Amino acid sequence: MATVSFQNIEKSFGKTKIIHGISFDIAEGEFVVLVGPSGCGKSTLLRMLAGLEPITGGEIAIDNKVINDLDSKDRDIAMVFQSYALYPHMTVRDNMAFSLKLRKADSGLTNSRVTNAARILNLDPLLDRFPRELSGGQRQRVAMGRAIVRDPKVFLFDEPLSNLDAKLRVAMRAEIKALHQRLKTTTVYVTHDQIEAMTMADRIVVMHDGIVEQIGTPLELFDRPGNLFVAQFIGSPSMNVLKGTLRRVDGREWVEAEGRQWPTLIHTQTLDGQAVHYGVRPTDITLSSSGTGIAAKVIVVEPTGAETELLLEVGGAQLVVVMHGRTSVRPDDTVHLEIAVDKTHVFDRASEQRLD
Amino acid sequence: MSANAKRRRLTWKMVSTEAKLLLIGIPVFLWTMIPIYHMVLFSISPRNAATSGRLWPKEPTLGNFAFVFQQKHFYLDHFWAQLGNSLLIAISVGALTLAVSTAAAFAISRLKVRGGRTVMNLALFTYFIPAAFLAVPMYKTMGNYGLLNSQWSLILAMVTIASPYCIWVLKQASDKLPWELDEAARMDGATAMQLFRLVYLPLMVPSLVAVGTYALLLAWNEYLYAFLLLSKDSSVTLAVALGNFLAADDSPWELLMTTGLIYALPPAAIYYTFKRYMVSGLTAGAVKS
């Protein structure tokens, strides 16, 4: 177990700067997920930690020891690649034992480590097979086994589930999480899938265009997104956002958008007439049965079994509402919306930062 | 009735396809086989019947082979030594070319050595000049090094000629190896040499066999350079010795052809031995593509 610390990390490819001074710390045994859209620099950051990419500026430390100039192999980290990167000419056993063989570990230790990792990952019956004889999920497990055998200070995962089909991805997600709970090795996990991030992480680092947008536990990010980007990136379906103007009259506060009044709590950082984005999650809107609230026209009804997703139109804007259970609502019906006022979010229009 | 007609049309189509294939296949077959047939015919004919024009000799004999193996002719005094020379030189050229070009391809393709591609392109540039034009400069160069009449001169010359192409082929092949394998190996603690030995070489085996065979056969079949750089009867290759048969007016054709047939056997054997190694798909399962 180890701590990891990023201090003002910068990265340029030629003249193009793609990471602009990132700093954060990872605690011992923590499972941190770097998440963001493609091209946000998350993989590059991971590769700099791995030693596969030179660091342009700043310092990365593992256990308070700066590792900028250390070779990958001397950093005591193990990485699981998106494409598995198994050695095709070696059996599963040899793949897993490779790093220990290079370190000239004695064969007793190597055997017990490989056997142990194989047991954890249910790979025992496959040890003498070649990677080409394995399914995608099995290959992914071998790649993890190769990392476990090393018993490294830090595990790195670079989009390890992207190549698996949806069902297997969910299963492997749980497997990786269980593995972390068991081994408690500090883990840095890169993904573009916010669901993966939400379900697995102790803390999530949301990245965008080479900067960190917000760091926090999954529920912190979900409940109190620090800016518009995080608000829209985290959560599925994503948050409804309307452009509007904040009004404050007689100790009451609301947002005016699409010709309607949208309820909010009283804010301390806002001014009457301020241009804002008003955000509310699809799950925080309910259909009112009393006929009060904001009127909306139903466009599409999408039942998914346990839930029903409604696409609604209010003025010129579209809203998504997720209802529990089923509904008799039909397209072209008019419904009235009730909004959980304590779960609304207001962001400044210009800075896109959260207003409290 | 209509089904019948359909079947018949189909048959006609198949026949015409077959006919086209035969039209190409038969000439190619003849083109390849007639010289070999002639060689075999000469080699099993007694001396005076060799040029009789018969399709099969009246009294086929293996006497010519015995004659060659026992070195019983003026031109064949050094047959075994010359066959040995050919083998030694071909194998050395194959091995040296492999060593040089594998290392170069690894450095250019996997280690991304600065200027590597330029070096490769410069090397390929030498192919713009026909090898025959380079023979005299090569002769002078070898003279400067004092290597004339040494078999090293031919080995080095052939390695020089074979290497650029081999480097290029190997570089193309190694570019196709998944890059993540190198990164995984580096993270596992492999040095560049370990990466080369434990990951790169095993995955390159099919290309190495192909390239090694190419260099070996190139050296085995080489005449011009061997003729120029080597002169002692006991140190020339069999290819040069075969050429010498034609120095006289009444060449012993049946012996020339017998020796030629023997000379043609090792390449055929090499080709069939290594053919099964030249398969792709060794990297299957490494990464998901």
Interface residues (C-beta under 8 A of the other chain):
Chain A: A50 G51 L52 D71 S72 K73 I77 A78 M79 F81 S83 Y84 A85 L86 Y87 P88 H89 F98 S99 L102 R103 F130 P131 R132 E133 L134 G136 R139 R146 R150 N163
Chain B: P178 E180 L181 E183 A184 A185 R186 M187 D188 G189 A190 Q194 L198 V199 P202 L203 L282 T283 A284 G285 A286 V287 K288 S289
